[in-house]
Amino acid sequence: MNVLWIAIAVLLGAAALLSMARMLMGPSILDRALSLDVLVASALTGIGAYAALNRDPTVLPVLLVLSLVGFVGSISVSKFVARRHEDALRERDEPVPAPNTEGGDAA
Amino acid sequence: MSDALTAVLDWVAVLCLLAGAMLSFVASVGLIRFPDLLSRMHTAAKPQVLGLLLVLVGIGLRLLPEETGIFTVGTLAVVGLFQVITVPVAAHIAARVGYRTGRIDEDLLVADELFDRLESEDRATGTRRYRASE
C-alpha cells in the first residue's frame, strides 16, 4: 500500500509542477488564471490525500475554504481583462460593444 | 466497524485516491500540451473536477471508520458541491472574456455558434459586439 501512497504523492506533485509551468509560459493572462485554478485544485487534492493518509480530519476546513475561494481568482482576472479591453477600445475611439442583454455583465 | 471491513474500505479509498491523482496529472499534462485557451479550459474543468471528486470519495472512505465519520463525510460533500458549482462558472466566464476580447484562435475552432448568434442579434438590434477578428 505504501507504494500506492508514494505514487499518489508523485502524481500530485508532478501535476502541480506542470500547471506551474503553464503559469510561467502563459501566453495570455487568462491562461495563467486558468492554470492557477488547476494549481489550487491540485493543492486541494494534495491536502485531501494528506488527510486520508493520516486519518486526520482537522485539515478538512482548509479544503472547504480553498474550494470556495479558489475560483474567485480566475473570475476577477477575467473581469479585469474585460474592463481593460473596454478601456483600450475607448482610448482608440473604437465603438465599445453593447452591454450584454442576456444576463450578467461578464464580458 | 470490523477490521476486515476497514481494510477493504482502505483499499477502495487508496484506489480512488490513485485514480484521482492520475486524473489531476492528466489534467496538468493537458494544460501543457493543448494548443489554445478553450481546450486548456476543457482539461482544467472536466478531468480536474472528476479527479477531485474521486479524491474526496477516497478521503470519505478512509475517514468513515473514525468516530466523527459522518461529519467528515458531510464536509466532503459540501466541498464537492462547491467545486461542481464554481468550476463551471469560472470556466464559463473566462471563456466568454477570452472570446469577446479576441484571444481565441479561430483556426482551431470546428464550429463557432456564438458568432452566428451574436451576428444575427447584432443585425436585429443594430449594435455591434466584439469578436476575435475585429
gemmi code that builds the backbone of each chain (N, CA, C; Angstrom):
import gemmi

chains = {
    "A": [
        ("MET", (0.825, -1.204, 0.000), (0.000, 0.000, 0.000), (0.860, 1.255, 0.000)),
        ("ASN", (2.051, 1.124, 0.642), (2.938, 2.290, 0.694), (3.304, 2.787, -0.691)),
        ("VAL", (3.526, 1.832, -1.608), (3.896, 2.194, -2.978), (2.805, 3.068, -3.583)),
        ("LEU", (1.551, 2.686, -3.318), (0.438, 3.444, -3.892), (0.412, 4.868, -3.336)),
        ("TRP", (0.669, 4.997, -2.022), (0.685, 6.350, -1.445), (1.779, 7.190, -2.073)),
        ("ILE", (2.950, 6.558, -2.266), (4.041, 7.316, -2.888), (3.669, 7.709, -4.309)),
        ("ALA", (3.015, 6.766, -5.034), (2.609, 7.078, -6.406), (1.633, 8.256, -6.417)),
        ("ILE", (0.695, 8.266, -5.465), (-0.266, 9.380, -5.386), (0.472, 10.690, -5.180)),
        ("ALA", (1.422, 10.687, -4.232), (2.149, 11.927, -3.941), (2.923, 12.404, -5.153)),
        ("VAL", (3.588, 11.442, -5.850), (4.386, 11.836, -7.016), (3.499, 12.416, -8.108)),
        ("LEU", (2.365, 11.744, -8.353), (1.462, 12.227, -9.404), (0.969, 13.643, -9.083)),
        ("LEU", (0.607, 13.858, -7.829), (0.085, 15.187, -7.478), (1.174, 16.241, -7.576)),
        ("GLY", (2.389, 15.879, -7.143), (3.481, 16.837, -7.265), (3.764, 17.185, -8.714)),
        ("ALA", (3.763, 16.139, -9.567), (4.012, 16.396, -10.990), (2.906, 17.268, -11.568)),
        ("ALA", (1.657, 17.004, -11.151), (0.544, 17.812, -11.654), (0.736, 19.276, -11.280)),
        ("ALA", (1.118, 19.513, -10.015), (1.314, 20.901, -9.580), (2.452, 21.556, -10.357)),
        ("LEU", (3.527, 20.797, -10.579), (4.669, 21.370, -11.318), (4.278, 21.722, -12.748)),
        ("LEU", (3.507, 20.820, -13.394), (3.133, 21.086, -14.783), (2.226, 22.314, -14.884)),
        ("SER", (1.272, 22.452, -13.946), (0.408, 23.633, -14.037), (1.209, 24.896, -13.710)),
        ("MET", (2.211, 24.748, -12.852), (3.114, 25.876, -12.594), (3.851, 26.272, -13.870)),
        ("ALA", (4.295, 25.247, -14.636), (5.000, 25.541, -15.887), (4.088, 26.293, -16.849)),
        ("ARG", (2.822, 25.877, -16.932), (1.893, 26.589, -17.809), (1.708, 28.026, -17.322)),
        ("MET", (1.707, 28.191, -16.000), (1.541, 29.549, -15.478), (2.725, 30.427, -15.873)),
        ("LEU", (3.921, 29.830, -15.914), (5.084, 30.617, -16.325), (5.066, 30.884, -17.827)),
        ("MET", (4.602, 29.900, -18.626), (4.659, 30.045, -20.071), (3.588, 30.982, -20.605)),
        ("GLY", (2.485, 31.105, -19.922), (1.418, 31.956, -20.421), (0.605, 31.248, -21.495)),
        ("PRO", (0.387, 31.812, -22.696), (0.850, 33.127, -23.127), (-0.047, 34.284, -22.656)),
        ("SER", (-1.342, 34.070, -22.501), (-2.193, 35.198, -22.094), (-2.501, 35.101, -20.607)),
        ("ILE", (-3.013, 36.191, -20.067), (-3.264, 36.232, -18.630), (-4.388, 35.282, -18.253)),
        ("LEU", (-5.293, 35.012, -19.210), (-6.376, 34.069, -18.918), (-5.827, 32.648, -18.749)),
        ("ASP", (-4.800, 32.316, -19.543), (-4.167, 31.007, -19.368), (-3.573, 30.883, -17.975)),
        ("ARG", (-2.943, 31.977, -17.554), (-2.335, 31.937, -16.221), (-3.388, 31.780, -15.133)),
        ("ALA", (-4.493, 32.510, -15.272), (-5.555, 32.377, -14.274), (-6.098, 30.954, -14.254)),
        ("LEU", (-6.244, 30.384, -15.455), (-6.742, 29.010, -15.565), (-5.800, 28.035, -14.871)),
        ("SER", (-4.491, 28.212, -15.126), (-3.558, 27.263, -14.515), (-3.476, 27.497, -13.014)),
        ("LEU", (-3.781, 28.716, -12.569), (-3.867, 28.942, -11.128), (-5.022, 28.142, -10.538)),
        ("ASP", (-6.138, 28.104, -11.273), (-7.263, 27.269, -10.845), (-6.841, 25.816, -10.682)),
        ("VAL", (-6.122, 25.330, -11.691), (-5.697, 23.924, -11.650), (-4.737, 23.703, -10.494)),
        ("LEU", (-3.882, 24.703, -10.252), (-2.934, 24.569, -9.147), (-3.663, 24.497, -7.813)),
        ("VAL", (-4.687, 25.336, -7.642), (-5.463, 25.292, -6.401), (-6.161, 23.953, -6.258)),
        ("ALA", (-6.677, 23.428, -7.389), (-7.336, 22.119, -7.318), (-6.327, 21.033, -6.949)),
        ("SER", (-5.083, 21.153, -7.472), (-4.059, 20.172, -7.086), (-3.749, 20.292, -5.608)),
        ("ALA", (-3.729, 21.530, -5.098), (-3.473, 21.716, -3.669), (-4.588, 21.074, -2.846)),
        ("LEU", (-5.842, 21.275, -3.314), (-6.971, 20.628, -2.639), (-6.772, 19.118, -2.607)),
        ("THR", (-6.413, 18.559, -3.763), (-6.228, 17.111, -3.845), (-5.101, 16.662, -2.936)),
        ("GLY", (-4.012, 17.441, -2.912), (-2.885, 17.059, -2.074), (-3.218, 17.116, -0.598)),
        ("ILE", (-3.909, 18.181, -0.172), (-4.289, 18.274, 1.240), (-5.240, 17.137, 1.598)),
        ("GLY", (-6.139, 16.826, 0.644), (-7.052, 15.715, 0.867), (-6.311, 14.405, 1.015)),
        ("ALA", (-5.285, 14.204, 0.174), (-4.517, 12.962, 0.269), (-3.803, 12.876, 1.611)),
        ("TYR", (-3.306, 14.036, 2.079), (-2.682, 14.058, 3.408), (-3.682, 13.646, 4.478)),
        ("ALA", (-4.902, 14.220, 4.406), (-5.927, 13.889, 5.399), (-6.234, 12.405, 5.368)),
        ("ALA", (-6.280, 11.839, 4.150), (-6.609, 10.421, 4.045), (-5.473, 9.552, 4.576)),
        ("LEU", (-4.234, 9.963, 4.278), (-3.092, 9.147, 4.720), (-3.015, 9.084, 6.233)),
        ("ASN", (-3.159, 10.245, 6.881), (-3.005, 10.279, 8.338), (-4.313, 10.100, 9.094)),
        ("ARG", (-5.400, 9.856, 8.368), (-6.727, 9.803, 9.001), (-6.933, 11.021, 9.895)),
        ("ASP", (-6.687, 12.182, 9.335), (-6.643, 13.409, 10.128), (-7.701, 14.381, 9.601)),
        ("PRO", (-8.862, 14.430, 10.234), (-9.927, 15.283, 9.685), (-9.747, 16.775, 9.994)),
        ("THR", (-8.659, 17.152, 10.676), (-8.558, 18.564, 11.078), (-8.265, 19.486, 9.903)),
        ("VAL", (-7.753, 18.966, 8.789), (-7.447, 19.852, 7.666), (-8.652, 20.032, 6.732)),
        ("LEU", (-9.756, 19.376, 7.041), (-10.895, 19.459, 6.123), (-11.457, 20.875, 5.975)),
        ("PRO", (-11.494, 21.694, 7.054), (-11.937, 23.080, 6.842), (-11.103, 23.828, 5.813)),
        ("VAL", (-9.799, 23.492, 5.732), (-8.944, 24.112, 4.713), (-9.462, 23.767, 3.318)),
        ("LEU", (-9.838, 22.501, 3.144), (-10.411, 22.073, 1.863), (-11.648, 22.911, 1.534)),
        ("LEU", (-12.489, 23.083, 2.544), (-13.739, 23.821, 2.337), (-13.447, 25.243, 1.879)),
        ("VAL", (-12.540, 25.912, 2.592), (-12.226, 27.299, 2.267), (-11.593, 27.412, 0.883)),
        ("LEU", (-10.654, 26.500, 0.590), (-9.984, 26.558, -0.725), (-10.978, 26.340, -1.856)),
        ("SER", (-11.913, 25.416, -1.656), (-12.850, 25.147, -2.746), (-13.773, 26.335, -2.946)),
        ("LEU", (-13.994, 27.143, -1.899), (-14.839, 28.341, -2.058), (-14.046, 29.480, -2.680)),
        ("VAL", (-12.799, 29.650, -2.246), (-12.035, 30.836, -2.627), (-11.327, 30.638, -3.965)),
        ("GLY", (-11.038, 29.365, -4.298), (-10.209, 29.094, -5.467), (-10.688, 29.742, -6.740)),
        ("PHE", (-12.001, 29.824, -6.947), (-12.477, 30.300, -8.238), (-12.560, 31.822, -8.302)),
        ("VAL", (-12.437, 32.486, -7.148), (-12.516, 33.943, -7.156), (-11.394, 34.542, -8.012)),
        ("GLY", (-10.206, 33.922, -7.929), (-9.056, 34.421, -8.678), (-9.326, 34.525, -10.160)),
        ("SER", (-9.766, 33.410, -10.765), (-9.907, 33.436, -12.228), (-11.058, 34.343, -12.638)),
        ("ILE", (-12.106, 34.428, -11.809), (-13.220, 35.308, -12.175), (-12.788, 36.762, -12.123)),
        ("SER", (-12.023, 37.132, -11.079), (-11.633, 38.546, -11.001), (-10.630, 38.892, -12.097)),
        ("VAL", (-9.752, 37.935, -12.464), (-8.839, 38.203, -13.581), (-9.638, 38.400, -14.870)),
        ("SER", (-10.684, 37.563, -15.070), (-11.495, 37.713, -16.280), (-12.162, 39.080, -16.328)),
        ("LYS", (-12.729, 39.495, -15.197), (-13.380, 40.811, -15.139), (-12.379, 41.907, -15.469)),
        ("PHE", (-11.186, 41.767, -14.898), (-10.133, 42.750, -15.116), (-9.772, 42.831, -16.593)),
        ("VAL", (-9.645, 41.664, -17.249), (-9.310, 41.644, -18.675), (-10.401, 42.328, -19.483)),
        ("ALA", (-11.670, 42.021, -19.168), (-12.769, 42.614, -19.919), (-12.776, 44.127, -19.759)),
        ("ARG", (-12.578, 44.610, -18.519), (-12.594, 46.050, -18.258), (-11.456, 46.729, -18.999)),
        ("ARG", (-10.270, 46.132, -18.975), (-9.119, 46.742, -19.626), (-9.317, 46.778, -21.137)),
        ("HIS", (-9.964, 45.736, -21.675), (-10.248, 45.699, -23.105), (-11.156, 46.871, -23.488)),
        ("GLU", (-12.199, 47.092, -22.697), (-13.114, 48.211, -22.992), (-12.396, 49.544, -22.907)),
        ("ASP", (-11.542, 49.710, -21.892), (-10.797, 50.968, -21.763), (-9.914, 51.200, -22.978)),
        ("ALA", (-9.244, 50.113, -23.439), (-8.371, 50.251, -24.604), (-9.174, 50.662, -25.832)),
        ("LEU", (-10.379, 50.093, -25.958), (-11.224, 50.471, -27.097), (-11.600, 51.944, -27.022)),
        ("ARG", (-11.938, 52.410, -25.837), (-12.331, 53.819, -25.689), (-11.178, 54.733, -26.046)),
        ("GLU", (-9.981, 54.341, -25.622), (-8.828, 55.177, -25.919), (-8.597, 55.314, -27.416)),
        ("ARG", (-8.862, 54.209, -28.143), (-8.650, 54.248, -29.586), (-9.892, 54.769, -30.320)),
        ("ASP", (-10.883, 55.281, -29.582), (-12.120, 55.804, -30.168), (-12.836, 54.771, -31.017)),
        ("GLU", (-12.708, 53.515, -30.606), (-13.466, 52.499, -31.312), (-14.743, 52.236, -30.544)),
        ("PRO", (-15.774, 51.764, -31.245), (-17.042, 51.527, -30.531), (-16.891, 50.434, -29.479)),
        ("VAL", (-17.382, 50.735, -28.305), (-17.368, 49.748, -27.231), (-18.575, 48.848, -27.431)),
        ("PRO", (-18.386, 47.536, -27.334), (-19.514, 46.643, -27.566), (-20.680, 46.933, -26.637)),
        ("ALA", (-21.865, 46.705, -27.182), (-23.072, 46.982, -26.390), (-23.115, 46.077, -25.188)),
        ("PRO", (-23.681, 46.578, -24.094), (-23.780, 45.735, -22.909), (-24.577, 44.474, -23.208)),
        ("ASN", (-24.185, 43.455, -22.529), (-24.760, 42.159, -22.790), (-26.220, 42.124, -22.347)),
        ("THR", (-27.108, 41.589, -23.208), (-28.517, 41.600, -22.851), (-28.945, 40.339, -22.143)),
        ("GLU", (-28.175, 39.272, -22.281), (-28.666, 38.004, -21.740), (-28.074, 37.715, -20.373)),
        ("GLY", (-28.269, 38.649, -19.432), (-27.943, 38.344, -18.052), (-26.463, 38.437, -17.736)),
        ("GLY", (-26.112, 39.119, -16.668), (-24.715, 39.202, -16.242), (-23.930, 40.192, -17.057)),
        ("ASP", (-22.860, 40.731, -16.472), (-22.016, 41.665, -17.194), (-20.624, 41.068, -17.334)),
        ("ALA", (-20.596, 39.753, -17.607), (-19.321, 39.032, -17.556), (-18.330, 39.566, -18.565)),
        ("ALA", (-18.786, 39.848, -19.802), (-17.823, 40.293, -20.804), (-18.501, 41.262, -21.757)),
    ],
    "B": [
        ("MET", (-16.806, -0.771, 13.714), (-16.682, -1.434, 12.426), (-15.580, -2.480, 12.500)),
        ("SER", (-15.802, -3.582, 11.832), (-14.829, -4.679, 11.930), (-13.553, -4.341, 11.173)),
        ("ASP", (-12.493, -5.010, 11.567), (-11.197, -4.724, 10.956), (-11.178, -5.074, 9.471)),
        ("ALA", (-11.840, -6.213, 9.147), (-11.841, -6.637, 7.744), (-12.511, -5.583, 6.874)),
        ("LEU", (-13.638, -5.065, 7.352), (-14.359, -4.052, 6.575), (-13.510, -2.796, 6.411)),
        ("THR", (-12.837, -2.409, 7.526), (-11.964, -1.235, 7.445), (-10.860, -1.427, 6.425)),
        ("ALA", (-10.298, -2.650, 6.402), (-9.215, -2.915, 5.433), (-9.733, -2.787, 4.009)),
        ("VAL", (-10.930, -3.334, 3.772), (-11.494, -3.247, 2.422), (-11.732, -1.785, 2.045)),
        ("LEU", (-12.316, -1.037, 2.993), (-12.577, 0.391, 2.731), (-11.274, 1.121, 2.432)),
        ("ASP", (-10.220, 0.769, 3.180), (-8.927, 1.419, 2.951), (-8.436, 1.177, 1.536)),
        ("TRP", (-8.559, -0.090, 1.096), (-8.070, -0.388, -0.256), (-8.860, 0.371, -1.307)),
        ("VAL", (-10.185, 0.368, -1.142), (-11.008, 1.102, -2.112), (-10.631, 2.581, -2.099)),
        ("ALA", (-10.398, 3.102, -0.859), (-10.048, 4.525, -0.740), (-8.743, 4.822, -1.451)),
        ("VAL", (-7.744, 3.948, -1.252), (-6.446, 4.203, -1.900), (-6.580, 4.148, -3.414)),
        ("LEU", (-7.411, 3.197, -3.901), (-7.591, 3.137, -5.358), (-8.288, 4.398, -5.868)),
        ("CYS", (-9.283, 4.881, -5.120), (-9.954, 6.126, -5.511), (-8.953, 7.282, -5.542)),
        ("LEU", (-8.129, 7.366, -4.507), (-7.136, 8.447, -4.448), (-6.161, 8.345, -5.607)),
        ("LEU", (-5.777, 7.104, -5.929), (-4.826, 6.930, -7.032), (-5.462, 7.380, -8.349)),
        ("ALA", (-6.709, 6.971, -8.574), (-7.391, 7.382, -9.803), (-7.531, 8.901, -9.847)),
        ("GLY", (-7.864, 9.500, -8.689), (-7.998, 10.951, -8.649), (-6.688, 11.651, -8.937)),
        ("ALA", (-5.604, 11.131, -8.351), (-4.292, 11.746, -8.596), (-3.907, 11.613, -10.061)),
        ("MET", (-4.221, 10.449, -10.663), (-3.920, 10.267, -12.084), (-4.699, 11.273, -12.930)),
        ("LEU", (-5.970, 11.466, -12.587), (-6.759, 12.418, -13.377), (-6.220, 13.832, -13.215)),
        ("SER", (-5.788, 14.193, -11.997), (-5.178, 15.512, -11.810), (-3.945, 15.653, -12.673)),
        ("PHE", (-3.137, 14.590, -12.701), (-1.923, 14.614, -13.510), (-2.267, 14.763, -14.983)),
        ("VAL", (-3.271, 13.997, -15.433), (-3.686, 14.083, -16.836), (-4.156, 15.495, -17.161)),
        ("ALA", (-4.882, 16.098, -16.216), (-5.361, 17.462, -16.448), (-4.187, 18.411, -16.633)),
        ("SER", (-3.140, 18.249, -15.817), (-1.999, 19.154, -15.946), (-1.235, 18.906, -17.235)),
        ("VAL", (-1.132, 17.629, -17.639), (-0.474, 17.334, -18.914), (-1.238, 18.001, -20.055)),
        ("GLY", (-2.581, 17.907, -19.981), (-3.379, 18.573, -20.999), (-3.160, 20.066, -20.983)),
        ("LEU", (-3.015, 20.621, -19.793), (-2.767, 22.061, -19.675), (-1.491, 22.448, -20.400)),
        ("ILE", (-0.490, 21.561, -20.351), (0.763, 21.865, -21.047), (0.633, 21.637, -22.548)),
        ("ARG", (-0.034, 20.535, -22.929), (0.062, 20.107, -24.323), (-1.004, 20.709, -25.229)),
        ("PHE", (-2.135, 21.137, -24.692), (-3.193, 21.610, -25.581), (-2.856, 22.987, -26.123)),
        ("PRO", (-3.281, 23.271, -27.359), (-2.760, 24.449, -28.046), (-3.414, 25.780, -27.666)),
        ("ASP", (-4.668, 25.797, -27.248), (-5.286, 27.117, -27.046), (-6.110, 27.151, -25.768)),
        ("LEU", (-6.607, 28.337, -25.479), (-7.264, 28.596, -24.200), (-8.471, 27.692, -23.985)),
        ("LEU", (-9.295, 27.507, -25.027), (-10.539, 26.766, -24.827), (-10.280, 25.291, -24.536)),
        ("SER", (-9.316, 24.686, -25.240), (-9.064, 23.270, -24.965), (-8.384, 23.106, -23.613)),
        ("ARG", (-7.571, 24.100, -23.228), (-6.992, 24.033, -21.879), (-8.075, 24.163, -20.830)),
        ("MET", (-9.072, 24.967, -21.150), (-10.179, 25.122, -20.216), (-10.924, 23.813, -20.039)),
        ("HIS", (-11.053, 23.081, -21.148), (-11.693, 21.769, -21.078), (-10.945, 20.864, -20.099)),
        ("THR", (-9.625, 20.812, -20.233), (-8.887, 19.907, -19.352), (-8.880, 20.422, -17.913)),
        ("ALA", (-8.928, 21.748, -17.742), (-8.956, 22.262, -16.372), (-10.293, 22.012, -15.715)),
        ("ALA", (-11.362, 21.969, -16.510), (-12.676, 21.823, -15.892), (-13.025, 20.355, -15.658)),
        ("LYS", (-12.898, 19.517, -16.704), (-13.515, 18.185, -16.574), (-12.649, 17.168, -15.840)),
        ("PRO", (-11.470, 16.789, -16.347), (-10.707, 15.766, -15.619), (-10.318, 16.216, -14.214)),
        ("GLN", (-10.038, 17.514, -14.075), (-9.631, 18.017, -12.766), (-10.739, 17.852, -11.736)),
        ("VAL", (-11.956, 18.188, -12.121), (-13.061, 18.084, -11.160), (-13.371, 16.624, -10.854)),
        ("LEU", (-13.350, 15.777, -11.895), (-13.609, 14.357, -11.648), (-12.540, 13.787, -10.706)),
        ("GLY", (-11.272, 14.191, -10.943), (-10.208, 13.720, -10.066), (-10.415, 14.166, -8.636)),
        ("LEU", (-10.805, 15.435, -8.479), (-11.022, 15.947, -7.128), (-12.173, 15.209, -6.448)),
        ("LEU", (-13.246, 14.937, -7.209), (-14.375, 14.214, -6.608), (-13.949, 12.806, -6.190)),
        ("LEU", (-13.143, 12.144, -7.027), (-12.663, 10.810, -6.656), (-11.826, 10.867, -5.390)),
        ("VAL", (-10.971, 11.900, -5.295), (-10.148, 12.043, -4.097), (-11.032, 12.274, -2.870)),
        ("LEU", (-12.092, 13.070, -3.039), (-12.998, 13.309, -1.903), (-13.663, 12.005, -1.473)),
        ("VAL", (-14.081, 11.184, -2.457), (-14.663, 9.884, -2.111), (-13.640, 9.042, -1.347)),
        ("GLY", (-12.384, 9.086, -1.826), (-11.340, 8.323, -1.144), (-11.153, 8.769, 0.294)),
        ("ILE", (-11.100, 10.103, 0.513), (-10.945, 10.602, 1.889), (-12.124, 10.157, 2.734)),
        ("GLY", (-13.338, 10.246, 2.152), (-14.531, 9.856, 2.898), (-14.454, 8.400, 3.341)),
        ("LEU", (-14.066, 7.518, 2.415), (-13.989, 6.097, 2.763), (-12.928, 5.847, 3.822)),
        ("ARG", (-11.842, 6.618, 3.758), (-10.743, 6.400, 4.697), (-11.108, 6.923, 6.097)),
        ("LEU", (-11.869, 8.019, 6.150), (-12.191, 8.611, 7.450), (-13.522, 8.111, 8.016)),
        ("LEU", (-14.251, 7.325, 7.226), (-15.564, 6.864, 7.690), (-15.503, 6.039, 8.971)),
        ("PRO", (-14.510, 5.138, 9.136), (-14.479, 4.350, 10.377), (-14.183, 5.156, 11.637)),
        ("GLU", (-13.733, 6.402, 11.503), (-13.455, 7.225, 12.695), (-14.773, 7.552, 13.411)),
        ("GLU", (-14.648, 8.124, 14.612), (-15.861, 8.458, 15.365), (-16.660, 9.564, 14.696)),
        ("THR", (-15.930, 10.550, 14.158), (-16.619, 11.708, 13.573), (-16.852, 11.521, 12.078)),
        ("GLY", (-16.936, 10.249, 11.644), (-17.021, 9.973, 10.217), (-18.154, 10.681, 9.499)),
        ("ILE", (-19.301, 10.758, 10.161), (-20.470, 11.340, 9.495), (-20.222, 12.819, 9.182)),
        ("PHE", (-19.668, 13.550, 10.165), (-19.407, 14.981, 9.950), (-18.382, 15.178, 8.832)),
        ("THR", (-17.366, 14.317, 8.849), (-16.340, 14.392, 7.805), (-16.961, 14.236, 6.428)),
        ("VAL", (-17.812, 13.216, 6.314), (-18.426, 12.963, 5.008), (-19.304, 14.145, 4.603)),
        ("GLY", (-19.986, 14.752, 5.582), (-20.786, 15.938, 5.269), (-19.925, 17.068, 4.736)),
        ("THR", (-18.799, 17.340, 5.431), (-17.883, 18.391, 4.959), (-17.403, 18.102, 3.551)),
        ("LEU", (-17.038, 16.836, 3.309), (-16.521, 16.478, 1.984), (-17.589, 16.673, 0.921)),
        ("ALA", (-18.833, 16.335, 1.267), (-19.911, 16.522, 0.297), (-20.068, 18.001, -0.039)),
        ("VAL", (-19.939, 18.869, 0.985), (-20.056, 20.304, 0.734), (-18.913, 20.793, -0.153)),
        ("VAL", (-17.691, 20.291, 0.133), (-16.547, 20.674, -0.710), (-16.801, 20.290, -2.161)),
        ("GLY", (-17.252, 19.045, -2.379), (-17.534, 18.594, -3.745), (-18.605, 19.440, -4.404)),
        ("LEU", (-19.645, 19.770, -3.632), (-20.737, 20.586, -4.178), (-20.223, 21.949, -4.619)),
        ("PHE", (-19.403, 22.575, -3.775), (-18.863, 23.894, -4.131), (-18.022, 23.810, -5.394)),
        ("GLN", (-17.197, 22.762, -5.485), (-16.376, 22.623, -6.689), (-17.249, 22.493, -7.924)),
        ("VAL", (-18.260, 21.635, -7.828), (-19.103, 21.384, -9.003), (-19.858, 22.655, -9.399)),
        ("ILE", (-20.173, 23.497, -8.411), (-20.875, 24.731, -8.745), (-19.920, 25.782, -9.295)),
        ("THR", (-18.751, 25.947, -8.662), (-17.916, 27.108, -9.000), (-17.057, 26.893, -10.237)),
        ("VAL", (-16.563, 25.679, -10.464), (-15.650, 25.477, -11.601), (-16.318, 25.784, -12.942)),
        ("PRO", (-17.543, 25.319, -13.206), (-18.163, 25.701, -14.480), (-18.371, 27.201, -14.611)),
        ("VAL", (-18.712, 27.868, -13.496), (-18.912, 29.319, -13.561), (-17.617, 30.007, -13.962)),
        ("ALA", (-16.519, 29.628, -13.306), (-15.233, 30.264, -13.612), (-14.816, 29.992, -15.048)),
        ("ALA", (-14.980, 28.725, -15.501), (-14.576, 28.384, -16.869), (-15.436, 29.142, -17.872)),
        ("HIS", (-16.726, 29.238, -17.583), (-17.644, 29.929, -18.483), (-17.252, 31.397, -18.627)),
        ("ILE", (-16.999, 32.049, -17.500), (-16.681, 33.475, -17.564), (-15.352, 33.696, -18.265)),
        ("ALA", (-14.368, 32.844, -17.968), (-13.065, 33.017, -18.623), (-13.181, 32.794, -20.128)),
        ("ALA", (-13.973, 31.783, -20.534), (-14.141, 31.523, -21.967), (-14.828, 32.695, -22.653)),
        ("ARG", (-15.818, 33.251, -21.977), (-16.571, 34.366, -22.543), (-15.670, 35.579, -22.747)),
        ("VAL", (-14.893, 35.892, -21.714), (-13.983, 37.031, -21.832), (-12.946, 36.762, -22.906)),
        ("GLY", (-12.431, 35.532, -22.950), (-11.462, 35.191, -23.980), (-12.038, 35.382, -25.364)),
        ("TYR", (-13.277, 34.952, -25.553), (-13.899, 35.087, -26.875), (-14.093, 36.546, -27.237)),
        ("ARG", (-14.616, 37.310, -26.320), (-15.001, 38.683, -26.688), (-13.843, 39.655, -26.703)),
        ("THR", (-12.704, 39.265, -26.145), (-11.547, 40.130, -26.279), (-10.586, 39.592, -27.332)),
        ("GLY", (-11.039, 38.623, -28.133), (-10.255, 38.161, -29.266), (-9.037, 37.354, -28.901)),
        ("ARG", (-9.120, 36.549, -27.850), (-7.990, 35.703, -27.503), (-8.196, 34.272, -27.963)),
        ("ILE", (-9.195, 34.038, -28.774), (-9.471, 32.684, -29.248), (-8.864, 32.527, -30.635)),
        ("ASP", (-8.126, 31.428, -30.817), (-7.549, 31.149, -32.123), (-8.624, 30.514, -33.011)),
        ("GLU", (-9.085, 31.259, -34.026), (-10.228, 30.771, -34.799), (-9.891, 29.586, -35.685)),
        ("ASP", (-8.626, 29.425, -36.026), (-8.275, 28.296, -36.884), (-8.526, 26.973, -36.176)),
        ("LEU", (-8.518, 26.995, -34.852), (-8.680, 25.758, -34.104), (-10.137, 25.457, -33.797)),
        ("LEU", (-11.048, 26.377, -34.137), (-12.457, 26.146, -33.844), (-13.071, 25.301, -34.944)),
        ("VAL", (-13.854, 24.289, -34.523), (-14.586, 23.487, -35.509), (-15.903, 24.172, -35.842)),
        ("ALA", (-16.588, 24.640, -34.824), (-17.843, 25.347, -35.022), (-17.828, 26.582, -34.129)),
        ("ASP", (-18.418, 27.656, -34.602), (-18.460, 28.895, -33.837), (-19.909, 29.362, -33.766)),
        ("GLU", (-20.659, 28.708, -32.881), (-22.088, 29.009, -32.827), (-22.356, 30.354, -32.190)),
        ("LEU", (-21.464, 30.772, -31.282), (-21.685, 32.061, -30.623), (-21.602, 33.191, -31.632)),
        ("PHE", (-20.690, 33.052, -32.621), (-20.560, 34.106, -33.614), (-21.853, 34.251, -34.410)),
        ("ASP", (-22.415, 33.132, -34.869), (-23.666, 33.198, -35.627), (-24.755, 33.886, -34.804)),
        ("ARG", (-24.816, 33.525, -33.549), (-25.865, 34.081, -32.690), (-25.661, 35.583, -32.507)),
        ("LEU", (-24.414, 35.972, -32.194), (-24.144, 37.397, -31.986), (-24.414, 38.184, -33.262)),
        ("GLU", (-24.035, 37.589, -34.386), (-24.223, 38.280, -35.654), (-25.702, 38.518, -35.921)),
        ("SER", (-26.525, 37.494, -35.737), (-27.947, 37.674, -36.037), (-28.568, 38.662, -35.059)),
        ("GLU", (-28.123, 38.624, -33.789), (-28.669, 39.594, -32.835), (-28.243, 41.006, -33.196)),
        ("ASP", (-26.976, 41.139, -33.626), (-26.499, 42.465, -33.994), (-27.268, 43.006, -35.183)),
        ("ARG", (-27.557, 42.119, -36.141), (-28.314, 42.578, -37.298), (-29.715, 43.013, -36.876)),
        ("ALA", (-30.285, 42.294, -35.918), (-31.644, 42.623, -35.496), (-31.676, 43.926, -34.711)),
        ("THR", (-30.675, 44.177, -33.877), (-30.755, 45.335, -32.987), (-29.902, 46.504, -33.453)),
        ("GLY", (-29.071, 46.300, -34.465), (-28.252, 47.403, -34.967), (-27.038, 47.700, -34.117)),
        ("THR", (-26.703, 46.844, -33.168), (-25.495, 47.051, -32.369), (-24.356, 46.267, -32.979)),
        ("ARG", (-23.154, 46.463, -32.429), (-22.018, 45.680, -32.907), (-21.255, 45.171, -31.698)),
        ("ARG", (-21.104, 43.897, -31.624), (-20.369, 43.346, -30.493), (-19.071, 42.756, -30.964)),
        ("TYR", (-18.165, 42.654, -30.034), (-16.818, 42.336, -30.435), (-16.585, 40.872, -30.626)),
        ("ARG", (-15.745, 40.546, -31.581), (-15.271, 39.175, -31.720), (-13.825, 39.215, -32.183)),
        ("ALA", (-13.267, 38.008, -32.343), (-11.818, 37.908, -32.456), (-11.218, 38.705, -33.613)),
        ("SER", (-11.825, 38.614, -34.799), (-11.126, 39.113, -35.984), (-11.197, 40.631, -36.108)),
        ("GLU", (-12.007, 41.309, -35.283), (-12.175, 42.745, -35.500), (-11.077, 43.550, -34.828)),
    ],
}
model = gemmi.Model(1)
for chain_id, residues in chains.items():
    chain = gemmi.Chain(chain_id)
    for i, (resn, *xyz) in enumerate(residues, 1):
        res = gemmi.Residue()
        res.name, res.seqid = resn, gemmi.SeqId(i, " ")
        for name, pos in zip(("N", "CA", "C"), xyz):
            atom = gemmi.Atom()
            atom.name, atom.element = name, gemmi.Element(name[0])
            atom.pos, atom.b_iso = gemmi.Position(*pos), 0.0
            res.add_atom(atom)
        chain.add_residue(res)
    model.add_chain(chain)
structure = gemmi.Structure()
structure.add_model(model)
structure.setup_entities()
